[in-house]
Amino acid sequence: MKYILLLIPCIIALWAPLYNSITPTLLGFPFFYWFQLVMIPVSALFIAAAHAMRAK
């Protein structure tokens, strides 16, 4: 189960057609850029959850 938690953000980040668009913009940044920036803390949460499952 913990490996699935590690794979989810990797698959989302590598699936470029999912976020290959300009709209919607956030503070002037196209979706393509701010989605990748949002994926950094989201990936960190998934990694923390996988680590917490390992610590049990």
N, C-alpha and C positions, 0 to 999 in steps of 0.2 A: 504494500500500500504506500509506503514512504517513497518508493521509486516513482510511482505514478504522480505523487505530489511534485517531484523534481522534474518530471517530463512535461507536465502541463504548461508551465511558463516557457519552456524551451520550444515546444511545438507552436505555441501562440506567437512567440517572437520570430520564429523562422517562417511562419505562414504569411508571407508578405502581401498576397492579395487581400487579406483580411483588413489591412490598414493602409493600403495603397490608394489614398485619396487626399485631396486638399481640404475639402470641407468635412466636418465642421472645424472652424478655427477656434483656438483658445488663446486669448491675449495676443492675437496676431500670429501665432504659430499654427502652421497647417497640421491637420490631423496626423499625417505621417510622422512628424517630429514629436508632438506631445504624447502620442500613444506610446512611442518608444521610451520616453522619459517616465511615463506612468508605469511602464512595465518593470522598471528598476525596483521600486519599493514593493510592487506586487510580487515579483520574483523573490525578494528578500523575505516576504511573509510566507511564501510557499516553502522556502528553504528552512525557515525557523520552525514551521509546522512539521516538516520531515525530521528535523533534528529533535524536536520534542517527542515525536513518536519513537525515535531511536533511544532516547534517554529513559523510556519506561522499562 
